[in-house]
Amino acid sequence: MSEPNKEAEEVKRVTATVCFLVKENQVLLCLKKKKTFGQGYLVGPGGRVETGETSEQCMVRETNEEIRVIPTSFEKVGKIRFDYFFNKVPEIQEVDFYISREWKGEPVETDEMKPEWFDIDKVPYDRMLPTNQKFIEPMLHGKKVNGAVIFDEDFNPLSSQLVVSA
């Protein structure tokens, strides 16, 4: 008898959001402190959409939970599908990206995130997850980005197909 096909394993599917706060010519990025996906990298606040929650509601909730800010005006600037492995388990994550230029509160450090402002033209992409510059830079410069990024089991980028539009 042959062994079961290991490639038929269940792929974990997640819907998530990321928000970038932008003021004047600066963007807020956060050092991810928690031992979850993205730890040690600069990211925007965000997280997984909960059952019964819209993408926008998730983005507002997660931004408030992670840096104590409530976005009040925002625009969806992209949707990217990420295929990767987390703890050796294949995962597909579809992420809606938002930019907020108006919010209530001031960003503060929490157990999960340490926020820091950067000039939009001097974002330290080398401190972000691989391939992020390809889609975050156009978003921060007023473009919309949609597409997909695929990583291998060691989180090396294999391919990216991104469409940038005005």
Rosetta silent file (secondary structure, phi, psi, omega in degrees, C-alpha in Angstrom):
SEQUENCE: MSEPNKEAEEVKRVTATVCFLVKENQVLLCLKKKKTFGQGYLVGPGGRVETGETSEQCMVRETNEEIRVIPTSFEKVGKIRFDYFFNKVPEIQEVDFYISREWKGEPVETDEMKPEWFDIDKVPYDRMLPTNQKFIEPMLHGKKVNGAVIFDEDFNPLSSQLVVSA
SCORE:     score description
SCORE:     0.000 S_00000001
   1 L     0.000  144.155  178.470    0.000    0.000    0.000 S_00000001
   2 L   -88.448  156.648  178.627    1.165    3.487   -0.711 S_00000001
   3 L   -76.014  154.408  177.433    1.363    6.208    1.905 S_00000001
   4 L   -59.022  149.565  179.327   -1.224    8.988    1.930 S_00000001
   5 L   -71.107  110.757 -178.750   -0.370   11.971   -0.254 S_00000001
   6 H   -68.658  -22.523  179.559    1.265   14.493    2.074 S_00000001
   7 H   -72.069  -12.758  179.842    0.707   17.258   -0.475 S_00000001
   8 H   -84.835    9.874  179.082   -3.019   16.919    0.099 S_00000001
   9 L   -55.389  150.843  177.334   -2.592   18.493    3.551 S_00000001
  10 L   -66.990  130.437  176.410   -5.123   21.119    4.513 S_00000001
  11 L   -92.633  128.584  178.627   -3.924   24.620    3.649 S_00000001
  12 E   -75.817  130.889  179.847   -4.708   27.188    6.308 S_00000001
  13 E  -115.919  132.234 -176.501   -6.568   30.188    4.833 S_00000001
  14 E  -134.948  141.062  170.466   -6.581   33.570    6.547 S_00000001
  15 E  -111.297  133.276 -174.401   -8.042   36.971    5.715 S_00000001
  16 E  -144.667  174.610  178.760   -6.212   39.899    7.309 S_00000001
  17 E  -136.489  158.358  172.247   -5.616   43.640    7.190 S_00000001
  18 E  -139.901  140.093  178.750   -2.717   46.075    7.521 S_00000001
  19 E  -125.065  133.853  172.859   -2.973   49.828    8.134 S_00000001
  20 E  -111.519  122.524  173.507   -0.343   52.477    7.532 S_00000001
  21 E   -83.958  131.082 -178.433   -0.833   55.813    9.301 S_00000001
  22 E  -127.582  129.373  173.897    0.451   58.648    7.125 S_00000001
  23 E  -136.734  134.730 -176.399    0.927   62.293    8.124 S_00000001
  24 L    49.105 -119.090 -178.621    2.632   64.916    6.004 S_00000001
  25 L  -112.197   33.269 -178.422    5.570   63.010    4.469 S_00000001
  26 E  -127.615  153.167  176.493    5.852   60.333    7.160 S_00000001
  27 E  -126.832  142.148  177.629    4.533   56.814    7.688 S_00000001
  28 E   -91.276  122.244  173.312    4.146   54.979   10.973 S_00000001
  29 E  -119.989  154.877 -174.812    5.734   51.527   11.034 S_00000001
  30 E  -128.290  136.498  172.587    5.868   49.226   14.039 S_00000001
  31 E   -75.729  120.460 -179.705    8.408   46.721   15.264 S_00000001
  32 E   -76.617  116.948 -174.825    6.469   43.471   15.731 S_00000001
  33 L   -96.831  -32.171 -175.014    7.347   42.245   19.232 S_00000001
  34 L   -71.057  151.165  179.299    5.059   39.224   19.730 S_00000001
  35 L   -79.441   68.220  174.942    6.174   35.709   18.779 S_00000001
  36 L  -134.421 -176.235  179.720    3.862   35.474   15.807 S_00000001
  37 L   -54.866  129.407  178.353    4.276   35.854   12.064 S_00000001
  38 L    93.877    1.307 -178.834    6.431   38.931   11.350 S_00000001
  39 L   -56.604  135.424  177.592    8.182   39.093   14.711 S_00000001
  40 L    87.657   -4.274  179.922   11.283   41.287   14.605 S_00000001
  41 L  -109.277  158.671  171.163   10.243   43.100   11.418 S_00000001
  42 E   -80.364  130.707 -178.840    8.741   46.528   10.790 S_00000001
  43 E  -142.353  173.333  168.851    5.071   46.175    9.845 S_00000001
  44 L   -95.347  153.640  176.006    1.856   48.150    9.882 S_00000001
  45 L   -59.862  146.881  179.659   -0.708   47.413   12.570 S_00000001
  46 E   166.603 -178.689 -179.675   -3.186   44.775   11.515 S_00000001
  47 E   174.986 -165.975 -174.099   -4.366   41.255   11.955 S_00000001
  48 E   -81.176  139.202  176.335   -6.866   38.571   11.143 S_00000001
  49 L   -73.110  129.399  179.283  -10.463   39.280   10.273 S_00000001
  50 L   -88.737  159.543  179.203  -12.777   37.658   12.817 S_00000001
  51 L   -55.066  130.041  178.716  -16.028   35.869   11.970 S_00000001
  52 L    82.728    1.788 -176.948  -18.788   38.383   11.188 S_00000001
  53 L  -105.486  141.258  174.330  -16.327   41.261   10.895 S_00000001
  54 L   -82.021  165.660  176.752  -15.657   43.308    7.751 S_00000001
  55 H   -58.841  -43.580 -179.282  -12.147   44.068    6.576 S_00000001
  56 H   -63.958  -43.139  178.792  -12.594   47.721    7.583 S_00000001
  57 H   -62.307  -40.935  177.936  -13.847   46.795   11.064 S_00000001
  58 H   -61.357  -46.975 -178.151  -10.872   44.474   11.524 S_00000001
  59 H   -59.683  -44.416  179.587   -8.401   47.155   10.465 S_00000001
  60 H   -65.100  -46.434 -179.422   -9.864   49.678   12.929 S_00000001
  61 H   -60.868  -49.466 -177.162  -10.015   47.109   15.769 S_00000001
  62 H   -64.639  -40.497  179.147   -6.488   45.804   15.215 S_00000001
  63 H   -62.728  -40.377  177.744   -4.965   49.292   14.917 S_00000001
  64 H   -66.212  -44.407 -179.246   -6.638   50.246   18.206 S_00000001
  65 H   -64.974  -39.473 -171.522   -5.529   47.041   19.948 S_00000001
  66 H   -87.356  -31.061 -179.348   -1.935   47.213   18.718 S_00000001
  67 H  -136.779    9.417  175.333   -1.058   50.935   18.988 S_00000001
  68 L    62.864   36.379  177.484   -4.128   52.533   20.706 S_00000001
  69 L  -123.616  141.995  177.643   -5.159   54.571   17.657 S_00000001
  70 E  -114.377  106.488  176.576   -8.591   54.564   15.980 S_00000001
  71 E   -61.232  131.391 -179.783   -8.479   55.318   12.231 S_00000001
  72 E  -112.022  -18.792  176.251  -11.367   57.665   11.326 S_00000001
  73 E  -142.515  126.556 -175.088  -10.644   58.209    7.636 S_00000001
  74 E  -154.508  162.747 -179.296   -8.923   55.606    5.480 S_00000001
  75 E  -135.512  135.108  174.872   -8.584   54.256    1.973 S_00000001
  76 E   -75.866  125.753 -175.687   -8.043   50.694    0.775 S_00000001
  77 E  -118.213    1.928  178.188   -4.863   50.740   -1.314 S_00000001
  78 E   178.270  163.257  173.493   -4.278   47.092   -2.057 S_00000001
  79 E  -143.287  119.676 -177.918   -5.032   43.403   -1.761 S_00000001
  80 E  -125.574  135.925  173.979   -2.181   40.904   -1.791 S_00000001
  81 E   -99.545  127.845  178.046   -2.349   37.117   -1.517 S_00000001
  82 E  -113.050  125.066  173.768    0.614   35.565    0.288 S_00000001
  83 E  -108.399  120.406 -176.441    1.364   31.844   -0.048 S_00000001
  84 E  -157.258 -178.916  176.232    3.890   30.726    2.573 S_00000001
  85 E  -117.459  133.404  175.003    4.626   28.253    5.354 S_00000001
  86 E  -124.948  118.854 -173.084    4.252   29.167    9.039 S_00000001
  87 L    54.618   42.551  176.712    5.633   26.580   11.457 S_00000001
  88 L    70.425    5.748  179.686    5.939   24.179    8.484 S_00000001
  89 E  -104.528  127.916  178.691    2.205   24.452    7.727 S_00000001
  90 E   -65.277  137.616 -178.352    1.186   25.872    4.321 S_00000001
  91 E  -139.005  140.918  172.479   -0.863   29.043    4.671 S_00000001
  92 E  -115.909  123.226 -179.231   -2.616   31.374    2.265 S_00000001
  93 E  -122.499  121.119  174.421   -3.199   34.846    3.615 S_00000001
  94 E  -100.533  120.457 -172.559   -5.223   37.461    1.731 S_00000001
  95 E  -118.083  127.281  171.560   -4.415   40.889    3.102 S_00000001
  96 E   -92.744  129.211  179.935   -6.272   44.160    2.536 S_00000001
  97 E  -105.307  138.725 -179.463   -3.980   47.177    2.901 S_00000001
  98 E  -129.752  151.500  168.604   -5.207   50.584    4.063 S_00000001
  99 E  -119.360  130.772  176.699   -3.766   54.048    4.483 S_00000001
 100 E  -116.321  131.163  177.858   -5.244   56.292    7.162 S_00000001
 101 E  -110.160   -5.228  177.720   -4.555   60.016    7.241 S_00000001
 102 E  -138.331  136.750 -178.975   -6.920   60.813   10.107 S_00000001
 103 E  -158.178  165.935  175.076   -7.266   59.052   13.446 S_00000001
 104 E  -105.009  136.569  178.210   -8.091   59.507   17.114 S_00000001
 105 L    95.225  172.086  176.966   -5.354   59.104   19.694 S_00000001
 106 L  -118.391  136.894 -179.482   -1.573   58.988   19.546 S_00000001
 107 L   -59.153  134.635  177.044    0.363   55.816   18.731 S_00000001
 108 L  -132.042  156.666  176.536    1.860   54.141   21.806 S_00000001
 109 L   -73.556  138.879  176.631    4.002   51.087   22.380 S_00000001
 110 L  -127.462 -177.193  177.343    2.145   47.956   23.500 S_00000001
 111 L   -62.654  -22.141 -175.327    3.123   44.361   24.257 S_00000001
 112 L   -98.054  -36.284 -171.541    2.704   43.644   20.544 S_00000001
 113 E  -136.214  146.686  171.770    4.092   46.688   18.700 S_00000001
 114 E  -120.113  104.623 -176.093    6.656   49.462   19.038 S_00000001
 115 E   -78.603  149.531  178.030    5.630   52.336   16.686 S_00000001
 116 E  -153.430  137.798  178.577    8.092   54.668   14.947 S_00000001
 117 E   -86.902  141.099  177.585    7.675   57.410   12.310 S_00000001
 118 E  -134.397  145.803  171.096    9.755   57.321    9.104 S_00000001
 119 E   -62.653  136.472 -178.289   10.058   59.670    6.130 S_00000001
 120 H   -57.856  -33.341 -179.617    8.151   58.075    3.250 S_00000001
 121 H   -86.168    1.290 -179.678   11.221   58.410    1.021 S_00000001
 122 H  -130.971   33.974  179.674   13.512   56.823    3.655 S_00000001
 123 L   -65.993  129.798  179.857   11.541   53.748    4.728 S_00000001
 124 L   -79.798   76.971 -177.490   13.979   51.058    5.991 S_00000001
 125 H   -60.404  -24.214  178.580   12.706   48.276    3.723 S_00000001
 126 H   -68.438  -12.094  177.418   15.657   46.109    4.794 S_00000001
 127 H  -101.572   10.511 -179.906   13.950   45.871    8.223 S_00000001
 128 L  -111.444  170.384  177.859   10.706   44.621    6.666 S_00000001
 129 L   -61.166  149.263 -179.576    9.605   41.212    5.407 S_00000001
 130 L   -55.304  140.212  177.870   11.119   40.154    2.050 S_00000001
 131 L    80.472   -8.112 -176.596    9.376   41.640   -1.026 S_00000001
 132 H   -57.391  -35.257 -178.346    7.472   44.301    0.985 S_00000001
 133 H   -59.325  -34.467 -176.998    9.165   47.172   -0.835 S_00000001
 134 H   -59.522  -30.348 -179.131    7.659   45.981   -4.130 S_00000001
 135 H  -114.628  -28.596 -178.975    4.127   46.776   -2.965 S_00000001
 136 H   -73.009  -41.811 -179.533    4.425   49.108    0.042 S_00000001
 137 H   -56.788  -48.944  177.056    6.493   51.763   -1.741 S_00000001
 138 H   -62.239  -37.928  178.929    3.881   52.290   -4.510 S_00000001
 139 H   -59.964  -42.648 -178.716    1.077   52.332   -1.910 S_00000001
 140 H   -70.713  -14.871  178.520    2.843   55.066    0.054 S_00000001
 141 L  -107.877   27.256  170.869    3.176   57.080   -3.166 S_00000001
 142 L    86.742    9.587  179.766   -0.547   57.083   -4.006 S_00000001
 143 L   -99.897  161.858  172.857   -0.831   53.899   -6.082 S_00000001
 144 E  -106.652  142.735 -176.896   -3.042   50.848   -5.635 S_00000001
 145 E  -132.724  131.056  175.064   -1.448   47.392   -5.689 S_00000001
 146 E  -133.149  149.173  177.644   -3.045   43.979   -6.162 S_00000001
 147 E   158.557 -154.433 -175.929   -1.437   40.610   -6.689 S_00000001
 148 E  -145.872  147.902  176.685    0.265   37.611   -5.140 S_00000001
 149 E  -132.247  132.934 -178.259    3.574   36.700   -3.523 S_00000001
 150 E  -119.927  132.059  178.946    4.778   33.103   -3.065 S_00000001
 151 E  -117.889  153.507  174.410    7.436   31.979   -0.565 S_00000001
 152 L   -85.121 -175.115 -176.631    9.161   28.614   -0.096 S_00000001
 153 L   -65.217  -20.663  178.465    9.319   26.700    3.210 S_00000001
 154 L   -98.345   13.402  178.735   12.334   28.776    4.327 S_00000001
 155 L    64.366   31.206  171.377   10.479   32.032    3.584 S_00000001
 156 L   -90.575  133.191  179.321   12.556   32.830    0.526 S_00000001
 157 E   -65.403  129.806  176.772   10.500   34.639   -2.126 S_00000001
 158 E   -97.047  -41.731  179.177    9.843   32.405   -5.133 S_00000001
 159 E  -161.114  158.825  172.938    7.696   34.756   -7.200 S_00000001
 160 E  -145.842  136.224  176.090    5.552   37.846   -7.102 S_00000001
 161 E  -125.740  105.917 -175.924    2.918   39.038   -9.514 S_00000001
 162 E  -124.330  137.583  176.317    1.850   42.564   -8.682 S_00000001
 163 E  -113.217  119.973 -179.746   -0.314   44.999  -10.596 S_00000001
 164 E  -105.815  130.675  179.605    0.232   48.672   -9.741 S_00000001
 165 E  -135.550  164.467 -178.221   -2.411   51.199  -10.831 S_00000001
 166 L   -72.656    0.000    0.000   -3.176   54.872  -10.300 S_00000001
